[in-house]
Amino acid sequence: MNRTGLFIALLLALAIGLAFGIYPELDLKLAAVFYDATTKSFPLKLNTLAGIARDAAMWIAWAIAMPAILALVAKLLRPDRPLLISGRAIVFLLVTLALSAGVLTNLTFKSYWGRPRPVVVTQFNGPDQFVPWWDPRGSCGRNCSFFSGEGATAFWTYAPAALTPPAWRPLAYAAATLFGVTTSLLRMAFGGHFFTDVAAAGLVTFLVIWLAYAWIYRWPSTRLSDQRIDAAITRMAWPAYRFFQRRRGRDVGPKPSA
């Protein structure tokens, strides 16, 4: 998560945005690679193994996030005990996952950016008109094409990769890139997304992770500590913990001070 990575991501975003904005038909040409004009369908969409691979990709991503989720739940249930893993890691992983794969995709763009998916546009035997990535005025009403939620979830693996030991980090980044690209290609092959949908997912997710990493770990003015996060969760969870403990006949005392 250094400045070189940020520079490369911004250059890619500019290049892809301009190229596919000026020549939007590039999205259709790339989608056509996976389309069978004879059967008028995206054949891989019906492939059982491809479907399993798609589901497995999401299970893998959530399995990676699970230790952070369980550690947070354990702390909320027993705030008198220390966090099982680094507090900064919990915040970093869960905040970036929530933002990239949830808030920015499903709750923001996919709900208000009416771009139809490839499988439903007229060029691929569908009823809707194709629109370029920059045009939110498509006919899709909900769960639209721009940008890919599954792509964002897959590319979110850049976050745990950023927390690996420095010696392993290049390999972890390479694995996250391969995982994100493979998942994105599957979504394109199913007719679920255009290239710009999955490219935007990867680039937006990377930028979210880069900023969150800088905010939590790098910038002195905003840098967090594991101790502060542990104490903050303890104070937040203590009233409910004390309430349930008192019902069991055990008063654990007032909320701990900072």
C-alpha positions in Angstrom: 0.0 0.0 0.0 2.7 2.5 -1.0 2.5 5.5 -3.3 3.7 3.5 -6.3 0.6 1.3 -6.0 -1.6 4.4 -5.7 0.0 6.0 -8.8 -0.5 2.9 -10.9 -4.1 2.5 -9.8 -4.9 6.2 -10.7 -3.2 5.8 -14.1 -5.2 2.7 -14.8 -8.4 4.4 -13.8 -7.7 7.4 -16.0 -6.7 5.2 -19.0 -9.6 2.8 -18.7 -12.1 5.5 -18.0 -11.1 7.6 -21.0 -10.7 4.7 -23.4 -14.1 3.1 -22.6 -15.7 6.5 -22.3 -14.6 7.6 -25.8 -15.1 4.1 -27.3 -17.9 2.5 -25.3 -18.3 -0.2 -27.9 -15.1 -1.8 -26.4 -17.2 -3.1 -23.6 -19.5 -4.8 -26.1 -16.6 -6.3 -28.0 -15.1 -7.8 -24.8 -18.5 -9.1 -23.6 -19.0 -10.7 -27.1 -16.0 -12.9 -26.5 -18.1 -14.9 -24.0 -21.4 -14.8 -26.0 -22.6 -17.6 -28.3 -24.5 -16.1 -31.2 -25.8 -19.5 -32.2 -27.6 -20.2 -28.9 -28.0 -16.5 -28.2 -26.7 -16.9 -24.7 -23.6 -16.8 -22.5 -22.9 -20.6 -22.3 -20.7 -20.5 -19.2 -23.6 -19.2 -17.2 -25.1 -22.7 -17.4 -21.8 -24.5 -16.6 -22.0 -26.3 -13.2 -18.3 -26.1 -12.4 -18.2 -22.4 -13.3 -21.1 -21.8 -11.0 -19.3 -23.6 -8.2 -16.2 -21.6 -8.8 -18.2 -18.4 -8.6 -19.7 -19.4 -5.3 -16.4 -20.6 -3.9 -14.8 -17.3 -4.7 -17.2 -15.5 -2.4 -16.9 -18.1 0.3 -13.1 -17.8 0.2 -13.3 -14.0 0.6 -15.7 -14.2 3.5 -13.6 -17.0 5.1 -10.6 -14.6 5.1 -12.8 -12.0 6.8 -14.2 -14.4 9.3 -11.4 -14.3 12.0 -11.9 -10.5 12.2 -15.7 -10.9 12.5 -15.5 -13.6 15.2 -12.9 -11.6 17.1 -15.1 -8.6 17.2 -18.2 -10.6 18.2 -16.2 -12.3 21.0 -15.1 -8.9 22.3 -18.7 -7.5 22.2 -19.9 -10.5 24.2 -17.0 -10.4 26.6 -15.6 -6.9 26.8 -13.7 -7.7 29.9 -11.3 -9.8 27.8 -8.7 -8.5 25.3 -9.3 -8.7 21.6 -8.2 -12.0 20.1 -6.4 -10.3 17.2 -5.1 -6.8 16.5 -7.7 -4.1 16.9 -6.3 -2.2 13.9 -6.5 -5.3 11.7 -10.2 -5.8 12.7 -11.1 -2.2 11.9 -9.1 -2.2 8.7 -10.5 -5.5 7.3 -14.1 -5.0 8.3 -14.3 -1.3 7.3 -12.8 -1.8 3.9 -15.0 -4.9 3.3 -18.1 -3.0 4.3 -17.2 0.1 2.2 -16.0 -1.6 -1.0 -18.3 -4.6 -1.2 -21.3 -3.1 0.5 -21.8 0.6 0.8 -20.2 1.8 -2.4 -21.5 -1.1 -4.6 -24.9 -2.4 -3.5 -26.1 0.6 -1.5 -24.8 3.4 -3.8 -23.8 2.7 -7.4 -25.8 -0.5 -8.1 -28.9 1.0 -6.7 -28.8 4.4 -8.5 -26.6 3.7 -11.6 -29.1 2.2 -14.1 -26.7 0.4 -16.3 -28.2 -2.9 -17.6 -26.1 -6.0 -17.5 -24.7 -7.6 -20.7 -27.1 -10.5 -20.6 -30.1 -8.1 -20.9 -28.9 -5.6 -23.6 -30.2 -5.8 -27.2 -26.8 -6.7 -28.6 -27.0 -10.0 -26.7 -30.7 -10.8 -27.4 -32.0 -8.8 -24.4 -34.7 -6.1 -24.1 -32.6 -3.2 -22.8 -30.4 -0.5 -24.4 -26.7 -0.6 -23.8 -25.2 2.4 -22.0 -21.5 3.3 -21.4 -20.0 3.1 -17.9 -20.3 6.8 -17.3 -24.1 7.1 -18.0 -26.4 6.4 -15.0 -29.6 6.8 -17.1 -30.0 3.2 -18.1 -33.2 1.2 -17.9 -32.1 -1.0 -15.0 -34.1 -0.4 -11.8 -32.2 -2.2 -9.1 -29.2 -4.5 -8.7 -27.6 -3.0 -11.8 -24.4 -3.7 -13.6 -22.1 -0.8 -12.5 -20.1 -1.7 -10.7 -19.5 -5.3 -9.7 -20.2 -6.3 -6.1 -18.6 -9.7 -6.5 -15.6 -8.2 -8.2 -15.2 -5.7 -5.3 -15.4 -8.6 -2.8 -12.7 -10.6 -4.6 -10.4 -7.6 -5.0 -10.9 -6.8 -1.3 -8.4 -9.5 -0.6 -5.8 -6.8 -1.2 -6.6 -5.8 2.4 -5.5 -9.0 4.1 -2.6 -9.0 1.7 -1.5 -5.6 3.0 -1.2 -7.1 6.5 1.1 -10.0 5.6 4.8 -9.9 6.6 6.8 -7.6 4.2 8.7 -10.6 2.8 5.5 -12.3 1.7 3.6 -9.1 0.7 4.5 -9.1 -3.0 3.3 -12.7 -3.3 0.1 -11.9 -1.4 -0.6 -9.0 -3.7 -0.1 -11.2 -6.7 -2.5 -13.8 -5.3 -5.1 -11.1 -4.5 -4.8 -9.8 -8.1 -5.1 -13.2 -9.6 -8.1 -14.0 -7.4 -9.8 -10.7 -8.3 -9.1 -11.0 -12.0 -10.3 -14.7 -12.1 -13.6 -13.8 -10.3 -14.1 -10.8 -12.6 -13.6 -12.9 -15.7 -16.2 -15.4 -14.4 -18.7 -12.5 -14.0 -18.0 -11.4 -17.5 -18.3 -14.9 -18.9 -21.7 -15.3 -17.2 -22.9 -12.1 -18.9 -23.3 -10.5 -15.5 -20.9 -7.6 -16.0 -19.0 -5.6 -18.6 -15.2 -5.1 -18.4 -15.6 -1.6 -17.0 -17.9 -2.9 -14.2 -15.2 -5.3 -12.9 -12.4 -2.8 -13.6 -14.1 -0.1 -11.6 -14.7 -2.7 -8.8 -11.0 -3.5 -8.6 -9.8 0.1 -8.8 -12.4 1.5 -6.4 -11.7 -1.3 -3.9 -7.9 -0.7 -4.1 -8.3 3.0 -3.5 -10.6 2.4 -0.5 -8.0 0.0 1.0 -5.1 2.3 0.2 -6.8 5.2 2.0 -7.9 3.1 5.0 -4.4 1.7 5.4 -2.9 5.2 5.3 -5.5 6.4 7.8 -5.1 3.6 10.3 -1.4 2.7 10.0 0.6 5.4 8.2 -0.6 9.0 8.7 0.7 10.3 12.1 -2.3 12.5 12.6 -4.9 9.7 12.3 -2.9 6.6 13.2 -4.7 4.3 15.5 -3.4 1.9 18.1 -4.6 -1.6 19.1 -5.0 -0.4 22.7 -7.2 2.5 21.8 -9.5 0.3 19.7 -9.7 -2.4 22.4 -10.6 0.3 25.0 -13.2 1.9 22.7 -15.0 -1.5 22.0 -14.9 -2.3 25.7 -16.6 1.0 26.6 -19.2 0.5 23.9 -20.1 -3.1 24.8 -19.9 -2.7 28.6 -23.4 -1.4 29.4 -25.0 -4.4 27.7 -22.5 -6.8 29.3 -23.1 -5.3 32.7 -26.9 -5.6 32.2 -26.8 -9.3 31.4 -24.3 -10.0 34.2 -26.5 -8.3 36.7 -29.4 -10.5 35.6 -27.2 -13.4 36.5 -26.6 -11.9 39.9 -23.1 -10.6 39.2 -22.4 -6.9 39.0 -19.2 -6.2 37.1 -19.1 -2.6 38.0 -19.4 0.6 35.9 -18.0 1.2 32.5 -14.1 1.1 32.5 -12.5 4.5 32.1 -10.4 5.3 29.1 
